[in-house]
């Protein structure tokens, strides 16, 4: 093995155990992760058994006091969090800071540019790191600000491009004050309030609506009703109104908006599942799968439709125990059978 960490012949050794030296200079390993959000098909939605089948049993496993299960394959870490009696996928991370040979972000970005999947830089974290994201695969790249070395690549990213990756335009309590005021207004008054205050410039308006929504969701599902004297339906109505506005100004797409609706319980289970299925942009017969469709620039629309179908199916699947409509249940279950094949 040469000093670079790449075997003779120049190809990265990414098919055996995921050791530091084997992938340290194997740029394809990292670009593939950014493009796909997966390591050999294992992603943040995979179950522990699925990860074992895909990555093998050469891992170290631990549990935290928060009910999380963490599995480490040297560079690659996969985490799950407790949900009810089971585990739910939390994240998958490539810990690039453990490499023998540092990975410069400029080289990674250049390789992704050549492949047609460029990174987007978002606001720095304020403590010495730059942040990049590939929004369609929901992969975030954390970079040391001084050295330019990639520290970690994670999916799904906790930061995002555009307004979602920027600091709030107002202090946290000021945002909550605005939301409390909106919760006490009727629909017409709320619309009038927004018309008077919404910024004229498009980017500023997107940021304004996004932080109204983030302020609102801090009071959901029970805190707002419990502390501020409004029943739950008022907060649900306000949340749906803010999500509609976020979608209208482009800070959320349809998939994001529906997934937020499900996550914060803004609709009853049957209605929420119906919204998920209505938002799926492709039929089961036509959806792109890992077997049928390469991750290429030419296939990006089909890949992203498959990704949207997967996210919406998983969101709907969380509600299945509470869904009454048998036809809805059957459709979600049919989609869930495709889950491991979706992009």
C-alpha angles and dihedrals in degrees: 000000000000121000093259091067094241118115122242108287095043101260118130113246098231100141100075130054111328099248124164096244096046096059102024094108099018097115092179090066091059098040090049090053093050092048098043106025087224142095110221089333096313112121141160091284095054120111121234090256091051092049090051091051091050103036103024133236099288095111142113115229132198140168129221130216088251092067095258124142115212123193121189125201094180100266095014122071125185123190135192130188128213115262117176107307094339144051128264124204111257109174146324118220136185106210098212093173087075093064120120088221114041118242111228114215091220090062093046092048092048092051091050091048090054090050091051096248104105124187121238119217116223132190114308117252093242095237101082104290135109118213129213130179142192099208100198095054090034091228119151124200120206115202133188105248095215103043101027089229118148109243103182143348116210138181127231093029119220090215129057141192122267123015093345090065096047131089118264115269090224138032116275095251092049089056091050091050090056092049094048088052092050091050089061095052130088120239095265093046090049092053091049091049091053094047091054095048109029111111116247096224112085099228092046091049091051090050091047094053093044093055092046087057094046089050090050096049090055086067095048141138104002110350097076095051093043098048106030106041100248123121120243095258090063091057092044091052092047092049093051091048091052093047090051089052092048090052092047094054092044101246089119130030122218094268093051093047094050093046090052089049090055095042093055097039097241094151134040113262098259092046092046093050090048089052090051093051092044090053095052102112098207139041123250089245093056103034117125116244135193089255097048105037131048120217096251134139090249091056097043096111092052092044092051092047088054090048091051091049090052095050093046093046092052091048090051091045091061089062099047097102088060099042117108102185107092094202091055091049092050093050093049091047090052090053092046090057086063095047099104091048097051120099 
